[in-house]
């Protein structure tokens, strides 16, 4: 097989953070990238990595990892708030860096990171993958060819209900509860989703080639049940972003009752495109009533490799562009300046939200005078509660250690109950027999699970009674509300709905 890159050189890569970081191993093996080292404080992750990369240097000590000289580059996939610090340390140790989103969490951190990149002379790439889906790369190609004309307006979504990752590790295959069980995740349990804006704003930037310049983000006050009270992570985050040509983008991100990672609508002055769950459609003719045709994009090249990678192929392209820049000196799409643009858009959206929707300028750190204005601005992610202190001081850990286990399992069982009962409400209006069968099977499943759900809710109510009013108790009550049956016995109610559903004829 011909090599993908036009060089015999190989890139020796160390991975710092072996959860998300390990997802890149397959794509790296397809490129001129040798995984030579791994670092993580979690022993389970280290052991999984050892099975995949048995010859790699593996350590739990980050200082020891950065002292390992038989590597050329570091992939930073550590905890979200640590990315800037860890990237700077890797750069100062003499390594090229590719970093998971987001690059930094305050403007002052951004200035430090950018100047560390400039001083090092090393390659820095942001690992933002959503611009590199088949659809988005196709739209970018058409946009560069002038097919769409001038950007006018767009809507991009990244809605992802991550409620459970407040209470369990993102550790395949079994996703165990956070330990100790009376604490919650150090950042996933509370962070504002505006900071995680890159999966929607990133594609907009790459498709159009435009820079975000101004953002307006109103406060959003409605939270999903089942989160720790006061958590900004329980809400959707919406922002209007003015791009560098004057066009406007609506960026919708956060936790909702409808996961939606790729929906988009984008208007140019010559044509428009949308992808809303039914494939990509393009409206032709520079008019609102022109033909709306379905198209099936193809990869520009290397499609066989991209199809095997995660995130719709994006994980392959990120590594491909990074390796190509390091080994062949061809600039990659996400350099440090573009990383600053997309990251600062999220930071300033949070500040707009805090200021009741006041518009905020998005600093351009290419301008050194602008950098100076923000050099000492380290106001970043702020917690509304301490993830280690969701119970009162002196709580009985023999009881409270069950908190995360109960939150995880009550959510799973309550979701089945909610699906069954809500499905029964609209059952007669469901024309598709397969959809009806899904509701019937969920009714049966929820009925079988009632004894276990009842047991867990009794245990949760005992914790609520023991520690009323604390954050953990309020979260348990909120999660149990998902299983509310308005005072009816859930077993009797499910039996009733199931018997009725079996008598309804398909239309």
N, C-alpha and C positions, 0 to 999 in steps of 0.2 A: 504494500500500500504506500502511495506517495505521502511524504510528510505534509502536514497541514501548513506549517510555516516554512518559508523559503530559507531555512537555515538549519545547519546541523547542531547549532548551539542548544544547550538545555538550560532551563531555569530551575534552580534548586529552591524549593519553597518550604517554609515552615508555617504551620497553622496554629494560631493563638486563639483558642476557643474552639473546642472540638465537638460542640453541638452543631450549630449552624455551619461551622467551618468544615466539618466532615462531609457535608453535602457536595462539596466541590471536588472530591477525590476522583470520581468517575470522569468528569470533564477534564481534569488535569491529566489523567492518564492518556487521554486522546490527543493531547497537545505535547509540546516539548517541555513539560513541567514534571519535575521529579519531586515527590513529597518526601522530604528528608527529616522533618522534625515536627513535633506537636507538643502543645502545652495546654494544660487545663487543670484546675484545682479539683475537679470532680473525678474520683477514681473509676466510676462506671464509664465515663466518656473516654478516659485514657485507655481502658481495657478494650473498648470497642474499636478505638483507633489502632491499637496494637494488632488486633486481628486483621485489620485491613492493610496496615502498613507495618509489617513486622520488622523491617530493617531500619525504621526511622528512629531517631533520637526522641525520647519521650520523657517529659518531666512535668511536675506540678509547680515548679519554681520559675517564675517569669524572668528573674535575673539570670538564672542558669540558661534558660531558653535563649535570651538575647545575647548571651555570651557565646553561643554555639556558632562558630564561624564557617561551617561547611554549608551555608545557605546564602542565597542571594536576595531573597525577598520574604516578606512576612504578610500573611493574610490575617487581618485583625477581625475576629468575629467574637469578641468578648462582650460583656454586658454593655447595653446601650449607653449609659452615662460615661463609660470609660474609654470610648473610642478615640477621643482626641489625645488624652494622656498616653494611651498605648501606642497610637500611631507616631506620636512625637518621640517616644522612647525607641521605637523601632528605627525611625529615621536617624536618630542620633547614634544608634548602634551601627549604622552604615548599610541599612537594608532598604530596598524598594518596598513600597507599601501599597496594598489594596485593602480597603477598609469597608466593612459592612455599614449600612445606613444606621444612624445618621453620622455625619462627620464630627460634629461637636454640638454642645448644648447651650453655649453662650457666645456672644460676639467676641469677647476677650479670648476665649479658647480658640475661636476661629482665626484670629490674628496670629496667635502663637503657632497654630498648626500650619497656616499658610507660610509664615516666615521660616518655619522649620523645614518645610518642603523646599522653599527657595534656597535656603542656606545649604541644604544637603546636596542639591543637584540630582536627587533621586526621583524616580517616577512615583507619583501618587495617583491612584485611581479610586474613585468611589464605586462600591459594588451595588449600584442601582440597576436592577435587572429588567424591570417592566418595559422600558423602551425597546427591549430586544425580543419581544414576542413577534411571531410571524406577521400579525396584523400591523403592529406599530412600525416595524421596519419597512413594510410595504407602503404605509402611509407617509413615512419620512421620505422614501424614494420619490413618490409622486409629488410631495410638497417641494422638494428640492428642484424638481423638473418644472415647477410653476403650474402644475395641474390645478391646484386649489386657489391660486391667486394669493391675495393678502389675507392673513388671519383676521377674523372678525370676532368670533365668540366660540367658546368650547366648554364642555362639561366632562369631567373625568371623576370616576369613583374609585375609592379603595375602602370598602366597608368589610370589616372582618370582626365577627363576634369572638373576642379573645377572653371572654369571661373566665373560662376555666384555667387560663394561664396565670391568674392571680393565686391559684391554689395548688397547682401542680407544675412540675418541671416539664419543659419541652424536651423530654428525653425519651426517644423511641427505644423499645417498642411499646412499653406499658405506661409511660407518662405517670410516674409515681407522685404522690402528694409531696408538697413542700415540707421540709423538715427544719426545725421542729413543727409539729402540726398545728400549733397555736400561733404561728406567724404566717405572713403572706409574702408573696414575691417582692423582692427588693425594689423593683421599678415597674414591672408589668401591672401591679395592683393599683397604681395611682397616676401614672404619667398622662399628660395632656396629648391627645392624638395628633394635634397640629405638628408636633415635633416629628411625627412619622409620616410626613407629607410626600415623600419622594416617589412612592409607587404610582401616584396620580399626577403630580406636577412634573415628575421626571419625564414621562412620555410626552407630555405637552411641550416641554422644552426641546426635546430631541426631534420630535416630528416637525415643529415649526422653525427651529433654530433661534427662538426668541428667548430673551432673558426676562425673569420676573422683576418688576420695578416697584410695585406698590401693592399693599394688601389691606383688605378690610375684612375683619372676622367678628361677627356678633357673638355675644354670649349665648350658650345653649344650656337651658336649665333642666331638661328632662332626662333622667337617668334610667337605664335598664335595671330591672330587679336582679338581685344576686351578686351585686358588687359591694365592696366596702363603702359605707356612707362617706360622702365628701370626696369620692374619687372622680377626678376629671375623666378618667378612662372609661367611665360608665356611659359616656355621652357621644353623640356624633359631633364632629367638628366641621364647620363649613366656612369657606373663605372665598371672597372675590379677589382675584389677582389680576392686576393690570400688567400686560406684557409690554416689551420694549417698543412695539409698533403701535401701542394704544389699544389693542384688542383686549378682551376680558375673558378670563377663565373662571369657572365655578369649580372649586375643588371641594369634594365631599369625601370625608374619611371618618373612621371611628367604628364604634361598636353599635350594631343595630340588629333588628330581627330579620334582616335579609342580607346575607353575605353577598358581596358583589365586588369582585376584584378587577374586572376588566371593562365594565361598561363605559362607553364614551360617546360623545357627540361633538363634532368639530365642524365649524362653518368657515369657509373661505369666501372670497368675493366671486369665485368662478365655479365652485362646487362645494358640496358638503358630504360628510361621512358620519355614519353611526354604527355602533356595534352594541346591541342591547340584548344579548343572549340568543340571538338568532342569526349569527354570522355577521360579516361586514357588508354594509350596504352603502353605496355611493349615489348621491343625487346629482344628476347631470344637468347641464344647460344653463348654469348661472341664473336659475330661477327656482322659486319654491315649489312649482308644480311640474318640474321636469321629471323624467324617468328615475325611479329609485331602484337601482339594479344591485343584485347580489353578486359579490365577487369572492373568489377563493384565492387569497394571496399564496405565493410560494416563497420559500427562502431565497435570498439572493445567491447563496452558495453554501456549501458545507451543511446542507439540510439534514443529512443522515446523522451527523454528530449532534446538531442542535436538538433534533427530535428526541434524543435519548437523555437530554439534560433536564434539570428541574426548572420550575417557573416558566413553562412554555418555551424553553430553549434559552432563556435569558442567562442562566448560570454558565452555559457554554460560552456565549458571546462575551461575557464579562472577562473570563479567563483568557479567551482568545485575544481580545484587544489589549489586555495588560501584557501578556507574553509577547505579543507582536511589538508593543512599544519598547519593552525592555530589550528584546533580542534584535529587533529590526529598526528601531528608532522611528516607527510610524505612530504619530500621536493617537491616543485612544480617546473615546468620546467623553469620559468623565474625568477631566483633570481637576486640580485643586481649586481653580477659580470657579468652574461650573459647580463643583461640590459646595463651595461657599454660597453660590447663588441659591441653590435649592434648599440648603440647610437654613440659611438666614431667612428665607421666605417663611419657613415654619416657625422660627423663633419670633419673628415680627408679627406673625398671625396670633401667637399666644399673647403678645403685648397689646395688640389691637383688641383682642377679646377681653383682656383685663381692663382696657380703657373703654369698655362699652361700645366697641365697634369703631373706634376712631381709626381713620386710615393711617397706615405706617409706611414710610419709605423703606425699601429693602436695600441695605448698603451694598455698594459695589466695591469689593475689596481689591480689585485691580488698581484702584486709585489709592495711593499711599496716604494722601491727606484724609480720605474717608476712614482708612484703617486707624489713624491716630485718634479719631473721635471715639472709637470703640475699643481701643487697646486695653483699657482698664475696666471694661464693662463685663463683669463675670456673673451678672444676674441670669440664671438659667432655670433649669427645672426645679420647681419648689414642691415639696410634699405637703399635703394637707393633713397627713397623719403619719405616724411611725409604724412601718410594717411589722416591726418587732413587738409592738405594744398595742395590740388590738383587744387584749383582755386587761382587766385591772391588775395592779401590782399584787403579788402574792396569790395569784390564782392557782387552783389545783391542777397541775399539769397532767395528772393521770386522767382527768376529765377533759380538759381543754385540748389535749393533744389529738383528740378525735375531730377537731374542727374542720381541717382541710379534707379529711376523708368524707365527712358528712356533706360538706359543700359540693364535692365532686359527685358523690353518688346520688344525693337528692336532686341535683340538676339533671343528671342523666334520666332518672326515673320520672321526675316531674315533666321533663320535655316529652317523654312518651305519653304520659297522661294528658298533657295539654294538647298534643297532636291528635290523640284519639278523640277527646271531647270536642275540640274545635272543628276537627274534621267531620264529626257527626252533625254539627250545626249546618254545614254547607253541603252535606252528603248528597241531597237530592238534586243539587245544582251541578254536580260533577258528572260530565258526560262520558269521560274516558273510563272504561272498565278497569284498566290497569291502575288508575288513580284511586278508584273505589276500592279495589283489592288492597291497596296500600293502607287505606283507612281501616278496613276490616281487620287486617293483620295487626295493625297498631292497637286497635281496640282489644284484641285478644291478648296481645303482649302486655299492655298496660294492666289488664285484669289479672294476669298471672303475677305481676310485680307488686300488686297492692300490699300483700303482707310485708314484703321487704321495705317498701316505701313507708308504710305505717311505722315499722320498727325504727327506721332512721329518723323519722320526724319526731317520734316520742323521745329519742335520745337528744335530738336537737332542741326540742322544747325544754328538756331538763337543763340544758346548758343555758338557754335563754332565761329560765326561771332563777338559775343560780347566779347569773351575772347580768341582770337586766340593764338595758341602756348602754352597754359598752358597744364598741364598733362591731365586734364579732357577733354579739347577740342580734344587733340590728341587721347584719348581713344574713344571718341564718333566717330571721323572720322574713326578710325580703326574698330569699331563695325559696322558702316554703310557700310564699304567696303564689308561686308558679303552679303549685299543686292544689290551689284553692278550688273547692267544689261547692261553694255557697252553702255549707252546712250539711250537704248530702253525704251519706256514706259512699266513698268512692267505688267500693265493690258493687254495691247495689246500682249505682248510677251507670257504671260501665256495663253491667249485665243488661240493664234496661236499654241502653243505646245499642248494644250489640244485637239483642233480639230484634229491635226495631230495624236496624240497618239490613239485617238478613231478609227482611220482608220487602224491602224497597226494590222495585224492578229497575234495571238499567234502561235508560231512554235511548 
